[in-house]
């Protein structure tokens, strides 16, 4: 990667942007399920919404576009998965289920991880867990 000299360097990061039919409802789900905090919201007069959420150091964005009149179905499932690394995957997984997620496979230990997989109410798949110590 190239770097540009700057007095206030910005660290490189990557944050998923999730397009959903109802961004406000999704923000409520992720707040309840993952303990996320809303750190940015923009609502345009036509009804479009952009929201940034943070769950500890994990950042992600939500949007709904009302101008186009169409919200694409999330890719989700096997095509795209979010991996949320947390200290207590069992507790976060159960919180997500209580908030309306659907279990794909329960939290267990395999391949050096304690991990479970669920689908959120918007069709997106999340793996919740952490790597085990060798």
DAZITA-V755494 format. One record per pair of residues at least 24 apart in sequence whose C-alpha atoms are under 6 Angstrom apart, sorted by the first residue. I is the first residue (numbers start at 0). J is the second residue. If there is no record, write none. Layout:
i & j
I & J
I & J
//
This chain:
i & j
14 & 58
14 & 59
15 & 59
16 & 59
16 & 60
16 & 61
17 & 60
17 & 61
18 & 61
18 & 62
18 & 63
19 & 63
20 & 63
20 & 70
22 & 61
22 & 62
22 & 63
32 & 94
32 & 95
32 & 98
75 & 122
75 & 123
75 & 124
76 & 124
80 & 124
80 & 125
81 & 125
82 & 125
82 & 126
83 & 127
84 & 128
84 & 129
85 & 128
85 & 129
88 & 127
88 & 128
//
